[in-house]
Amino acid sequence: MAMLRTLMSLAISGMLIKLAMAASYTVGGLNGGWDTTTNLQTWASSQSFVVGDNLIFQYAPNHDVVEVSKADYDSCQANNPIQSYNGGTTTIPLSSPGSRYFVCGTLGHCSQGMKVEIDTLAASAPTTASPPAIPPASSVTLVPTPAPESSTSSPAPVPAPESTSPQLLTPSPSDSPLGSPASSSIIPSTESTRTSSSGSSTEPPPPSAAHKDSFLVIMTMGLSLFVMMMLQAY
């Protein structure tokens, strides 16, 4: 029961909204009418009819309203009417888009201008406001922050001490008591002792007698130890 009431309420609401949105047009306008003296086609072209609107024909008893085809409209023939109305006031709803043609069926009135073409447009759907476009999130570029420079400067590298080679003290000719050229050095060079004037290497000095004695002792002990081991083996 509650569902039925809801459906009926929705239907009634839809009809009321449709009636509120529909417009009713008196054919010929406020200063004219459905007669031979009004320029009905000029009036119709100045209007904008949509589905849901209504046409109101008001006319005298010697007139009527006849809906005809396009061909009968052009030739002012009312013998094959789609629909005919009389009674002085006729309301015709425009229920579908397209063109509809109306004439007066009284002989000679259509040729005198008592005819009108009504072009009905489709009802536009109610427009809904589109949601505002959300702009894309702006890309944020992260700029790396440079590392703070150290307040204390790095210590300068300490140069390695220069190697001091032994300097050869070479007396000048004036300092030599014999006046001979400085061929002999006060501190003989190690290199000069190893090489002769011709550049060839000199042989090492012969071993001393102490070295010979040590060698003989070691050899003797070794032989004695070997002999003892052999004797123990047998």
C-alpha positions in Angstrom: 0.0 0.0 0.0 2.8 2.4 0.9 4.5 1.5 -2.4 1.4 2.3 -4.4 1.1 5.7 -2.6 4.7 6.5 -3.4 4.2 5.6 -7.1 1.1 7.8 -7.3 2.8 10.7 -5.6 5.7 10.4 -8.1 3.3 10.3 -11.1 1.3 13.3 -9.9 4.5 15.2 -9.2 5.8 14.4 -12.7 2.5 15.7 -14.2 2.6 18.9 -12.2 6.2 19.5 -13.2 5.3 18.9 -16.8 2.4 21.2 -16.7 4.5 23.9 -15.0 7.1 23.6 -17.7 4.7 23.5 -20.6 3.7 26.7 -22.3 0.3 27.5 -23.9 0.1 29.6 -27.0 -3.0 31.4 -28.2 -2.9 31.0 -32.0 -2.6 34.5 -33.6 -1.3 36.2 -30.4 -3.0 38.6 -28.1 -3.8 41.1 -30.8 -4.9 38.4 -33.4 -6.7 35.1 -33.5 -7.8 32.2 -35.6 -9.3 34.4 -38.5 -8.6 35.7 -41.9 -7.2 39.0 -40.8 -4.2 37.7 -38.8 -0.9 36.8 -40.4 -0.8 33.5 -38.8 2.4 32.2 -40.4 4.4 35.3 -39.3 3.1 34.8 -35.8 4.1 31.1 -35.8 7.6 31.8 -37.1 8.2 34.2 -34.2 7.5 31.5 -31.6 9.5 28.5 -30.4 7.4 25.4 -29.7 8.6 22.4 -27.9 7.1 19.1 -26.9 4.7 19.6 -24.0 3.4 23.0 -25.2 -0.3 23.6 -26.1 -2.0 25.5 -28.9 -5.2 27.3 -28.1 -7.5 28.1 -31.0 -10.2 30.7 -30.3 -12.5 31.4 -33.2 -16.0 32.4 -34.2 -18.8 29.9 -35.0 -18.3 30.2 -38.8 -14.8 28.8 -38.4 -13.3 25.4 -37.5 -9.8 23.8 -37.0 -8.8 21.0 -39.4 -5.4 19.3 -39.1 -4.2 18.1 -42.6 -1.1 16.7 -44.3 1.6 18.8 -45.9 0.2 18.3 -49.4 -3.3 19.3 -48.4 -1.9 22.2 -46.5 -0.2 23.5 -49.6 -3.3 23.0 -51.8 -5.7 24.2 -49.1 -7.7 20.9 -49.2 -9.7 20.0 -46.1 -11.5 16.9 -47.5 -9.1 14.4 -45.9 -8.6 15.7 -42.4 -6.3 14.1 -39.9 -8.4 15.6 -37.2 -11.1 18.3 -37.1 -12.3 20.5 -34.3 -15.1 23.0 -33.7 -16.8 24.7 -30.8 -15.1 28.1 -30.6 -12.2 27.1 -28.4 -9.9 24.2 -29.1 -6.7 23.2 -27.2 -4.3 20.9 -29.0 -1.3 19.5 -27.1 2.1 19.3 -29.0 3.0 15.8 -27.8 5.7 14.9 -30.4 8.4 16.8 -32.3 7.9 17.6 -36.0 5.7 19.8 -38.2 1.9 19.9 -38.0 -0.5 21.7 -40.4 -3.8 23.3 -39.6 -6.4 25.0 -41.9 -9.9 26.4 -41.6 -12.4 24.0 -43.3 -14.7 26.7 -44.3 -14.7 27.1 -48.0 -12.3 29.9 -49.2 -10.9 30.7 -45.7 -7.7 28.7 -46.2 -6.9 30.5 -49.4 -7.5 33.8 -47.6 -4.6 33.0 -45.2 -6.4 31.0 -42.5 -3.7 28.4 -42.2 -0.7 27.8 -40.0 2.3 25.5 -39.8 3.6 24.6 -36.4 7.2 23.2 -36.0 7.6 21.5 -32.7 11.1 20.9 -31.3 12.1 18.1 -28.9 12.1 19.1 -25.3 15.6 19.6 -24.0 16.7 17.5 -21.1 17.5 19.5 -17.9 21.1 20.3 -17.8 23.0 19.4 -14.7 25.9 21.4 -13.6 29.1 19.5 -14.3 31.4 19.3 -11.4 34.4 21.6 -11.6 37.4 20.1 -13.1 40.0 19.4 -10.5 43.4 20.8 -11.7 46.2 18.2 -11.7 48.5 18.4 -8.7 51.4 20.5 -9.5 54.6 18.6 -9.5 57.0 19.7 -6.9 60.6 19.6 -7.8 62.8 18.9 -4.9 66.0 20.8 -5.1 68.8 19.1 -3.1 70.3 21.4 -0.5 74.1 21.5 -0.8 76.0 20.3 2.2 77.4 23.1 4.3 81.0 23.6 3.8 83.3 22.9 6.7 84.3 26.0 8.6 87.7 24.5 9.2 89.9 24.2 6.2 91.7 20.9 5.7 95.3 21.1 6.8 97.7 21.6 4.0 99.8 18.6 3.2 103.2 18.7 5.0 105.9 18.3 2.4 108.2 15.4 2.9 111.6 16.3 4.2 114.2 16.3 1.6 116.6 13.4 1.8 120.0 14.6 2.6 122.6 12.7 0.8 126.2 12.8 2.3 127.9 15.7 0.7 131.4 15.1 -0.6 133.8 17.8 0.6 136.0 18.4 -2.3 138.7 20.9 -1.5 139.5 23.5 -4.1 142.9 23.7 -5.6 143.8 26.7 -3.5 142.9 24.8 -0.3 145.0 21.7 -1.1 148.3 22.0 0.6 150.1 20.3 -2.2 148.3 22.3 -4.9 147.1 19.1 -6.6 143.7 18.9 -8.2 140.8 17.8 -6.0 140.9 14.1 -7.1 140.8 12.7 -3.5 137.8 13.3 -1.3 137.9 13.8 2.4 134.8 11.4 2.7 135.3 8.7 0.2 132.2 7.8 -1.7 130.9 4.3 -1.3 130.2 4.1 -5.0 133.8 5.0 -5.8 135.1 2.2 -3.6 133.0 -0.3 -5.4 133.8 0.7 -8.9 137.1 1.4 -10.4 137.9 4.3 -12.7 137.2 2.1 -15.8 133.7 1.4 -14.4 134.2 -2.4 -13.6 133.3 -3.8 -10.3 136.1 -4.7 -7.8 136.2 -8.1 -6.1 135.3 -8.3 -2.3 138.2 -8.6 0.1 139.3 -12.1 1.1 137.9 -13.6 4.3 139.8 -13.1 7.4 141.5 -15.9 9.5 138.8 -15.7 12.1 136.2 -16.6 9.6 138.2 -19.5 8.4 138.6 -20.8 12.0 134.8 -20.6 12.6 134.1 -22.5 9.4 136.5 -25.3 10.3 134.9 -25.6 13.8 131.4 -25.9 12.4 132.5 -28.5 9.9 134.3 -30.5 12.6 131.3 -30.5 14.8 129.1 -31.6 12.0 131.3 -34.5 11.1 131.6 -35.6 14.7 127.8 -35.6 15.1 127.4 -37.6 11.9 130.0 -40.2 13.0 128.2 -40.6 16.4 124.9 -41.1 14.7 126.3 -43.8 12.5 127.9 -45.6 15.4 124.6 -45.6 17.3 122.9 -47.0 14.3 125.2 -50.0 14.2 
